[in-house]
Amino acid sequence: MNEIRSFARTEEQKHLVTKASSLASDFYTRAAHYDQNAAFPFENFEALKNAGVMDLTIPKEYGGKGAGLYDFVLLQETIAQGDGPTALSLGWHLGIMMNEGSNRSWSEGIYEKVCRDIVQHNKLINSAHSERKTGSPARGGKPETVAKKLTGGGWQINGRKNFTSLAPVLDYFIISASIEGTEDVGEFLFPRELKGISIEETWNTMSMRATRSDDLVLSEVIVDREALLYIKKQRAPKPQGWLLHIPACYLGIAIAARNEAVSFADSYHPNSLPHPIREVPKVRERVAKIDVELTAARHLLYSVARLWDEEPDKRNELVGELATAKLVATNSAISIVDEAMRIVGAQSLHAEHPLQRHYRDVRAGLHNPPADEITLEMLAKQAFLKES
């Protein structure tokens, strides 16, 4: 079987892909178990820590590896071929640190402390912004989680967040909260060990089951004044290249589905034919269609990532390309897995078959940011924008 080519360009990137491929092969052996039991892949994250990837996107001056977006995308796509939920969960951690490394919206002391904890102790961080009544933060809903300012400058926070990926192992949470008595929304960072923080196991979905994106419950959590990272309205929106970890993950799953289908077609020889089904014209057409979609989506993804790294002064011009890469990748991944299942046939629906897991997991990409309709509206606005 001809494997999909890697987009690694440098020797360092080839080494990264080799390491990630070894991890992915190991993760694949446990992926079905974690999916069936909706269990968090603790063993996978221990392996990732031992492999030294938790500080991949932390700048070198803070002790990390200083990887760019292209490297990040390579890692994510490769890990996802072994286990999509592990890759997506890892992506949130690495992406947040990449984003902050570029924007530097936190105080220097807090950023340095978090970097040190990750580099030296493999701590894990993720944000928890979504709420049941507000939906995705990208749609502008004001959080019902409330931060009350206390005498002395600290804060008391009450609320509930859903979609808290990595919930079982997070060491740091970033949450958004409405500032009591104002129209402001702030972002807060605090460690897991604070009193009043609990995780309610609510994650029972058909897709990405092993991310354990459970609810974060905050009950009279007291944090110091430094926990407030910034007030959102004081911070202009910026293009978020780090979110390319999302399409990279779903393309990785699509590659796994493609390889499963090609391997099956290469070896399956029904007694109704004198040869394996790889010789059947319709099967060959389906495989070719898969590779056309993968090639187009991957080239778009990696070209945008390369532009982000090589032309940092022009990142504000990449908003449309970043969103388009995500839209194309996630929709292509759905189409590719569907074609793969058509090649394999009804047995791909069996509960123990990896394709049914890939089929369910890629659906989640439609609901990761940015949503398709937001991307399309943004592109329409760009198209009809009149010069002043």
C-alpha positions in Angstrom: 0.0 0.0 0.0 1.3 3.4 -0.9 1.2 5.6 2.2 0.3 9.3 2.1 3.4 11.5 1.9 4.5 13.6 4.8 4.8 17.3 4.5 7.9 17.4 6.6 10.5 19.6 4.9 13.5 19.9 7.2 15.5 17.2 9.0 14.1 18.5 12.3 10.5 18.2 11.0 11.2 14.7 9.7 12.5 13.7 13.2 9.3 15.2 14.7 7.1 13.2 12.4 9.1 10.0 13.1 8.6 10.5 16.8 4.9 11.3 16.3 4.4 8.3 14.1 5.8 6.0 16.7 3.4 7.5 19.3 0.5 7.3 16.9 1.1 3.6 16.3 1.1 2.9 20.0 -2.1 5.0 20.5 -3.9 3.2 17.8 -3.7 -0.1 19.8 -5.8 1.5 22.5 -8.1 3.9 20.6 -11.0 1.5 20.4 -10.9 0.8 24.1 -11.0 4.5 25.0 -13.7 5.2 22.5 -16.0 2.3 23.6 -15.6 3.2 27.3 -15.5 7.0 26.8 -12.4 6.9 28.9 -9.7 9.5 29.0 -6.4 8.2 27.5 -4.2 8.7 30.5 -1.6 6.3 29.1 -1.3 8.3 25.9 -0.7 11.5 27.8 2.0 9.9 29.9 3.7 8.8 26.6 3.4 12.3 25.2 5.0 13.8 28.3 7.8 11.2 28.2 8.3 12.1 24.5 8.9 15.7 25.4 6.2 17.3 23.3 4.3 19.3 25.9 6.6 22.3 25.5 6.7 22.1 21.7 5.1 25.6 21.1 6.7 27.4 24.1 9.3 29.9 22.9 12.9 28.9 23.3 13.7 31.9 25.5 11.3 30.3 28.0 12.8 26.9 27.8 10.5 25.4 25.2 11.2 24.1 21.7 9.9 27.2 19.9 8.1 25.3 17.1 6.2 27.2 14.5 2.7 26.6 13.2 3.9 24.3 10.4 5.6 22.0 12.9 2.5 22.1 15.1 0.3 21.0 12.2 2.6 18.2 11.3 2.5 16.8 14.8 -1.3 17.1 15.1 -2.0 15.4 11.8 0.4 12.6 12.6 -0.9 11.9 16.1 -4.5 11.9 14.9 -3.8 9.0 12.6 -3.4 6.9 15.8 -6.0 8.5 18.0 -8.1 11.6 17.1 -9.3 12.5 20.6 -5.7 12.4 21.9 -4.6 14.7 19.2 -7.4 17.2 19.6 -6.9 17.3 23.3 -3.2 17.8 23.0 -3.9 20.5 20.4 -5.8 22.7 22.8 -2.8 22.7 25.3 -0.2 23.3 22.6 -2.3 25.9 20.8 -3.0 28.0 23.8 0.7 28.3 24.6 1.5 29.1 20.9 -1.2 31.8 20.8 0.0 33.4 24.0 3.6 33.2 22.9 2.6 35.3 19.9 0.2 37.8 21.5 1.6 38.2 25.0 -1.7 39.3 26.5 -0.9 37.9 30.0 1.4 39.6 32.4 5.1 38.6 32.0 5.2 37.0 35.4 2.2 34.7 34.9 3.3 33.7 31.4 6.8 32.9 32.6 5.4 30.8 35.5 3.1 28.8 33.3 5.9 28.2 30.8 8.2 27.0 33.6 5.5 24.6 34.9 5.0 23.1 31.5 8.7 22.8 30.6 9.8 21.5 34.0 6.8 19.6 35.2 4.7 18.8 32.1 1.7 20.7 33.4 -1.4 20.9 31.1 -3.5 23.9 30.3 -6.8 24.5 28.5 -9.6 27.1 28.3 -13.2 26.5 29.3 -15.4 29.2 27.7 -18.5 27.5 26.4 -21.7 27.4 28.4 -25.0 25.7 27.7 -27.0 28.9 27.3 -24.4 31.0 25.5 -23.1 28.3 23.1 -19.8 28.8 21.4 -17.9 32.0 22.6 -17.3 32.8 18.9 -21.0 33.7 18.6 -20.7 36.5 21.1 -22.9 35.3 24.0 -22.1 36.8 27.4 -21.0 34.3 30.0 -23.4 33.5 32.8 -20.3 32.6 34.9 -19.8 35.6 37.1 -16.7 37.1 38.8 -17.3 39.3 41.8 -14.5 41.6 42.9 -13.6 41.3 46.5 -12.3 43.7 49.0 -8.5 43.5 48.7 -8.5 42.9 45.0 -9.2 39.2 44.7 -12.2 37.6 42.9 -15.0 35.2 43.7 -16.1 33.1 40.7 -19.3 31.1 40.3 -20.5 29.3 37.2 -20.4 26.2 35.0 -18.5 25.6 31.8 -19.0 22.7 29.3 -16.8 21.2 26.7 -13.8 21.3 29.0 -11.5 19.0 27.0 -8.7 17.4 29.0 -10.8 17.8 32.2 -9.4 14.8 34.0 -5.8 15.9 33.8 -5.8 19.7 33.5 -3.5 21.6 35.9 -4.6 25.1 34.7 -8.0 26.4 33.6 -8.6 29.6 31.6 -12.2 30.7 31.9 -14.3 33.7 30.8 -16.6 35.4 33.2 -18.8 38.4 33.3 -17.6 41.0 35.8 -20.3 41.7 38.3 -21.8 45.2 38.1 -20.3 45.9 34.7 -20.7 45.0 31.0 -17.1 43.7 30.9 -16.0 40.1 30.3 -12.7 39.0 31.8 -10.5 36.0 31.2 -9.1 34.3 34.3 -6.4 31.8 34.9 -6.2 29.6 37.9 -4.7 26.3 39.1 -6.8 23.1 39.6 -6.1 22.8 43.3 -8.2 25.8 44.3 -11.1 25.1 46.6 -14.5 25.1 44.9 -13.4 23.6 41.6 -15.0 20.3 40.5 -15.5 18.3 37.4 -19.0 16.8 36.6 -18.8 13.9 34.2 -21.4 15.0 31.6 -19.5 14.0 28.5 -21.6 11.3 26.7 -21.4 12.0 22.9 -21.0 9.9 19.8 -17.8 11.8 18.7 -14.5 12.4 20.3 -15.5 10.4 23.4 -12.1 10.1 24.8 -11.5 13.9 25.1 -13.6 13.7 28.3 -14.9 17.3 27.7 -16.8 17.3 30.9 -18.4 20.2 32.8 -16.2 22.5 34.9 -18.1 23.6 38.0 -17.0 26.7 39.9 -18.5 27.2 43.3 -17.3 30.3 45.2 -13.8 29.9 43.9 -11.6 32.5 45.3 -8.7 33.7 43.2 -6.1 36.5 43.7 -6.1 39.7 41.6 -3.4 38.3 39.3 -5.8 35.7 38.1 -7.5 38.2 35.8 -5.5 38.0 32.6 -7.3 40.8 30.7 -10.7 42.4 30.0 -11.9 41.1 26.6 -13.2 44.4 25.3 -9.8 46.0 25.8 -8.2 43.5 23.4 -8.7 43.7 19.7 -9.4 40.4 17.9 -6.4 38.9 16.2 -6.1 36.1 13.6 -5.6 32.8 15.4 -3.3 30.6 13.5 -3.1 28.1 16.3 -6.6 27.0 15.5 -5.2 25.1 12.5 -4.5 22.3 14.9 -8.3 21.5 14.5 -8.3 20.8 10.7 -4.9 19.1 11.1 -6.5 16.7 13.5 -9.4 15.8 11.3 -7.2 15.4 8.3 -5.2 12.9 10.3 -8.3 10.9 11.1 -9.2 11.0 7.4 -5.7 9.7 6.5 -6.2 6.8 8.9 -9.6 6.1 7.2 -8.0 6.3 3.8 -5.3 3.9 4.8 -7.8 1.4 6.3 -9.8 1.4 3.0 -6.8 1.1 0.7 -5.4 -1.8 2.8 -8.7 -3.5 2.7 -9.1 -3.1 -1.1 -5.6 -4.3 -1.6 -6.2 -7.6 0.3 -9.9 -8.4 0.1 -10.5 -11.1 -2.5 -14.1 -12.2 -2.7 -14.7 -15.6 -4.4 -16.9 -13.8 -6.9 -13.8 -12.2 -8.4 -10.5 -13.5 -9.9 -8.6 -10.7 -8.1 -8.7 -8.4 -5.0 -11.2 -5.6 -5.2 -8.3 -3.1 -5.9 -8.8 -4.0 -9.5 -12.5 -3.1 -9.5 -12.9 0.2 -11.5 -15.4 1.7 -9.0 -13.1 0.9 -6.1 -10.2 2.5 -7.8 -12.3 5.6 -8.6 -13.3 5.9 -4.9 -9.7 5.7 -3.8 -8.6 8.2 -6.3 -11.4 10.6 -5.2 -10.2 10.2 -1.6 -6.6 11.1 -2.6 -7.7 14.1 -4.6 -9.6 15.5 -1.6 -6.8 14.8 0.8 -4.2 16.3 -1.5 -6.2 19.5 -2.0 -7.1 19.9 1.7 -3.6 19.2 2.9 -1.8 21.5 0.5 -4.2 24.3 1.5 -3.6 23.6 5.2 0.2 23.5 5.0 0.5 26.4 2.7 -1.4 28.6 5.1 0.6 27.4 8.0 3.8 28.2 6.1 2.6 31.7 5.3 1.9 32.2 9.0 5.4 31.2 10.0 7.3 32.9 7.1 5.4 36.2 6.9 4.5 37.2 10.5 3.9 40.8 9.4 1.1 39.8 7.1 -0.8 37.6 9.5 -3.8 39.9 9.7 -4.3 39.2 6.0 -4.7 35.5 6.6 -8.0 35.5 8.5 -9.9 34.3 5.5 -7.3 31.6 4.5 -7.2 30.3 8.1 -11.0 29.9 8.2 -11.1 28.4 4.7 -8.5 25.8 5.5 -10.5 24.6 8.5 -13.8 24.5 6.5 -12.2 22.6 3.6 -10.4 20.2 5.9 -13.3 19.2 8.1 -15.7 18.8 5.3 -13.2 16.9 3.2 -12.5 14.6 6.2 -16.2 13.8 6.4 -16.4 13.0 2.7 -13.2 10.9 2.8 -14.4 8.7 5.7 -17.7 8.2 3.9 -15.9 7.1 0.7 -13.7 4.8 2.8 -16.7 3.1 4.3 -18.3 2.6 0.9 -15.1 0.8 -0.2 -15.1 -1.5 2.9 -18.8 -2.0 2.8 -21.2 -3.0 5.6 -18.5 -4.4 7.8 -17.3 -0.9 8.4 -20.5 -0.4 10.4 -19.5 -3.1 13.0 -18.9 -1.7 16.4 -15.3 -3.0 16.5 -14.3 -1.6 13.1 -12.1 1.5 13.2 -14.0 3.2 10.3 -17.2 3.6 12.3 -15.1 5.4 15.0 -13.5 7.7 12.4 -16.9 8.3 10.9 -18.2 9.5 14.3 -15.1 11.5 15.2 -14.8 13.6 12.1 -18.4 14.8 12.5 -17.2 16.8 15.5 -15.1 19.0 13.3 -18.2 20.8 12.1 -18.7 22.1 15.6 -15.2 23.3 16.4 -14.4 26.9 15.7 -15.0 28.6 13.3 -18.3 27.2 12.2 -18.9 26.9 8.5 -21.6 29.5 8.3 -19.4 32.0 10.1 -16.6 31.4 7.7 -18.9 31.8 4.7 -20.3 35.0 6.0 -16.8 36.4 6.6 -15.7 35.5 3.1 -18.8 37.1 1.6 -18.1 40.3 3.5 -14.6 40.3 2.2 -15.8 39.8 -1.3 -18.2 42.7 -1.2 -16.1 45.0 0.8 -16.0 48.3 -1.1 -12.9 50.4 -1.2 -13.4 53.7 0.5 
